[in-house]
Structures are given as structure tokens and as C-alpha cells.
Amino acid sequence: MTPDTFADAFNVPRETMAKLSIYAEMLSDWQTRMNLVGAATLPHVWERHFADSAQLLPLAPRGTTWLDIGAGAGFPGIVIALLDPMAHLTLVESVAKKCRFLAAVVAELGLKSRITIENRRIEDLRPLAPQIITARALASLTQLFRWGLPHAKSDTIWLLPKGARYEAEIADAKSRFHFHHEEIPSRTSLDARIIKATGVARI
């Protein structure tokens, strides 16, 4: 996927594409000094990271509050913030050097008013009550529910990208939690799904 095909696929305006290009350049630069993403994914950043993040946006109401657990290099959180100028996000990341990268990107792209970076473990964060909870390539569905539930409201939507083992993860989570869910095919991987869950509660 090229920048042009990304822009067409997600209907992204030129000024937002310019900011995404700056983000891509910063990711490549900082990756030389720290491990932010898998090195093999860098040449495919527009598909593996940007498109993989952007595909979540149509599944959520616009202008909502998001909690991104284990934000890492900012996927999907920073991409969501760029594509939805009304969204507010809290990015939770326990690794300080990754938070330094996140802070640099947020400052460079003018997102300070809409993104809060929390350099701590999710278990140590005060309840946030976001409208959307997301996490990418972090932990099993069961573990994500455990971490996120103290922050969730009754109507919180969970948008959780999952790989080829998604069915086993759902089965395990169903043995421990009540929830309704949809399995939405990923636009970036044939074997992957986005789990859209609501009504999550412990059994």
C-alpha cells in the first residue's frame, strides 16, 4: 500500500496525509535508536500500521473518547486522532522511551490538546470511563478485558484487532466474561479479525 492508495481507501485529506508522512518519517528515524515496531514492517508502514489502525475508525462514533492500552509507537491511537479531529485519546504505555517518542510525535503534529500520554501500567491508572477501548498486538482478549474493565462504562465499545487465533481467544474470554461481539474481517490480513465487543462483564 502506498500513501496514495491509503488516502483513497480511507478518504484522507491532503493536510492529514502530510502529517501522516511526518509520522512515518519520525518512526523510521527513532527506530534506529529504539525498537518501536518490528523492523521488517517499516517498509510497509502504510498498510501494516496506518491502514491497520485506520480501519477501526468506521466502527466507532466520531468525536468520542478513546483509551489505547499499550500504545507502543502510537498505533492505533495517534492515527485515530489524525483521522478524527474531534476524538480525544488517552495513550497508556509503561515503557518510558516509547512515551518519549509518543510525546515527540504528538508535539510535532499539534495533537497536545487531544492526546494524553500516561507513562504507567494500566492497572495503576485512575478509572477513565472512555467510550472506546482499544489495544493492538498487546495481550489476549481475556487479559485485555481484565485490564480494561475497571475503566469501562456499561456502553463502552471495545475495538480489539486480533490475529489468526482470534477464535480461541474468544472461546477463552467467553468462559470468564459475559459480552456481545462481532467478528469483523480485517482489511489488512485475511486471517485477522477486529473484535467489536459490548456489554463486557465478569461472570
C-alpha positions in Angstrom: 0.0 0.0 0.0 1.3 3.4 -1.0 0.4 6.8 0.5 -1.9 7.5 -2.5 -3.8 4.2 -2.1 -4.1 4.8 1.6 -5.5 8.2 1.0 -8.0 6.8 -1.5 -9.0 3.8 0.7 -9.8 6.0 3.8 -10.7 9.3 2.1 -7.9 11.2 3.9 -7.4 14.9 3.1 -4.1 16.2 1.9 -3.2 18.1 5.1 -3.8 14.9 7.1 -1.7 12.9 4.7 1.2 15.4 5.2 1.0 14.8 9.0 0.9 11.0 8.5 4.0 11.3 6.3 5.8 13.2 9.1 4.8 10.5 11.5 6.2 7.8 9.2 9.5 9.7 8.9 9.7 10.1 12.7 9.0 6.4 13.2 11.8 5.5 10.8 14.2 7.9 12.4 13.5 6.9 16.0 13.5 3.2 15.1 17.3 3.5 14.5 17.7 4.3 18.2 15.0 2.1 19.8 12.7 -0.8 19.0 9.3 0.7 18.3 7.9 -1.7 15.7 9.1 -4.8 14.0 11.9 -3.7 11.7 10.5 -5.8 8.8 7.3 -3.8 9.0 8.8 -0.4 8.4 8.8 -0.6 4.5 5.1 -1.5 4.8 4.2 1.2 7.3 1.2 2.5 5.3 -0.5 -0.9 5.4 0.9 -2.7 8.4 0.4 0.2 10.8 -1.5 3.1 9.3 -4.2 1.2 7.5 -4.4 -1.5 10.2 -5.2 1.4 12.7 -7.4 3.5 10.4 -9.8 0.5 9.8 -11.1 0.9 13.3 -12.5 4.4 12.8 -15.6 3.4 10.8 -16.5 1.1 13.7 -16.8 3.8 16.2 -18.9 7.0 16.6 -16.9 10.1 15.6 -15.7 12.6 18.3 -15.5 10.1 21.1 -13.1 9.4 23.9 -10.7 6.5 23.4 -8.4 4.6 25.7 -5.5 2.9 23.9 -3.9 0.3 26.2 -0.2 -0.4 25.5 0.1 2.4 22.9 3.6 1.5 21.9 4.5 3.6 18.8 1.1 5.1 18.7 -1.0 2.6 16.8 -3.9 2.9 16.6 -4.2 5.9 18.9 -2.3 8.6 17.0 -3.7 7.5 13.7 -7.2 7.7 15.1 -6.5 11.2 16.4 -5.3 12.4 13.0 -8.2 11.0 11.1 -10.9 12.1 13.5 -10.2 15.8 14.6 -12.9 15.6 17.3 -11.6 12.5 19.0 -9.8 12.7 22.4 -7.4 9.9 23.3 -5.5 8.6 26.3 -2.5 6.6 25.3 -1.2 4.3 28.1 2.3 3.0 27.8 4.5 1.7 30.6 7.9 2.0 28.7 9.3 5.5 29.2 11.4 5.6 26.0 8.3 4.8 23.9 6.4 7.6 25.7 9.2 10.0 24.7 8.6 9.0 21.1 4.8 9.4 21.5 5.3 12.9 23.1 7.6 14.0 20.3 5.1 12.9 17.6 2.1 14.5 19.5 4.0 17.8 19.8 5.2 17.7 16.2 1.7 17.0 14.8 -0.1 19.5 17.0 -2.2 17.0 18.9 -1.4 18.0 22.5 -4.9 19.3 23.1 -6.5 15.9 22.2 -4.0 13.3 23.3 -3.0 12.5 26.9 0.0 10.2 27.4 0.2 8.1 30.6 3.6 6.6 31.3 2.4 3.9 33.6 0.8 0.5 33.8 -2.9 0.4 33.0 -3.5 -1.2 36.5 -2.2 2.0 38.1 -4.4 4.4 36.2 -7.4 6.0 37.7 -10.8 4.9 36.1 -11.3 6.9 32.8 -14.7 5.8 31.5 -13.9 6.1 27.8 -16.4 5.5 25.1 -14.0 3.3 23.2 -11.3 0.9 24.5 -8.7 -0.4 22.1 -5.4 -2.2 22.1 -3.2 -3.6 19.3 -0.8 -6.6 19.5 -0.7 -6.5 23.2 -2.4 -9.4 25.0 -5.1 -12.0 24.8 -8.8 -10.9 24.8 -9.2 -12.2 28.3 -6.3 -10.2 29.6 -7.5 -7.1 27.8 -10.9 -7.4 29.4 -9.2 -7.8 32.8 -7.1 -4.6 32.3 -9.8 -2.5 30.6 -12.9 -3.4 32.7 -12.1 -1.1 35.6 -12.2 1.8 33.1 -15.3 0.7 31.1 -18.8 2.0 31.3 -21.9 0.0 30.6 -22.0 1.3 27.0 -18.2 1.2 26.3 -17.3 -0.3 22.9 -14.2 -2.4 22.7 -12.4 -2.5 19.3 -9.6 -5.1 19.5 -7.7 -6.2 16.4 -6.8 -9.9 16.7 -4.8 -12.4 14.6 -5.4 -15.9 13.4 -6.0 -17.3 16.9 -9.0 -15.0 17.4 -11.5 -17.9 17.8 -9.5 -19.5 20.6 -9.2 -16.1 22.4 -13.0 -15.5 22.1 -13.7 -19.0 23.5 -11.4 -18.4 26.5 -12.9 -15.0 27.1 -16.5 -16.4 26.9 -15.6 -18.7 29.8 -14.7 -15.8 32.0 -16.8 -12.8 30.8 -20.2 -12.0 29.5 -20.1 -10.0 26.3 -21.7 -9.5 22.9 -19.4 -9.3 20.0 -18.9 -9.1 16.2 -16.0 -10.6 14.3 -15.2 -8.0 11.6 -12.8 -9.1 8.8 -9.6 -7.1 8.8 -8.8 -5.0 5.7 -5.1 -5.8 6.1 -4.9 -9.5 6.9 -7.1 -12.4 5.6 -6.6 -14.4 8.9 -7.3 -11.5 11.2 -10.5 -10.0 12.7 -11.5 -7.0 14.6 -13.4 -8.0 17.7 -16.1 -5.4 18.4 -17.4 -6.2 21.9 -20.0 -4.5 24.1 -21.6 -5.3 27.5 -18.4 -6.8 28.9 -18.9 -8.0 32.5 -17.3 -10.7 34.7 -19.2 -13.9 35.0 
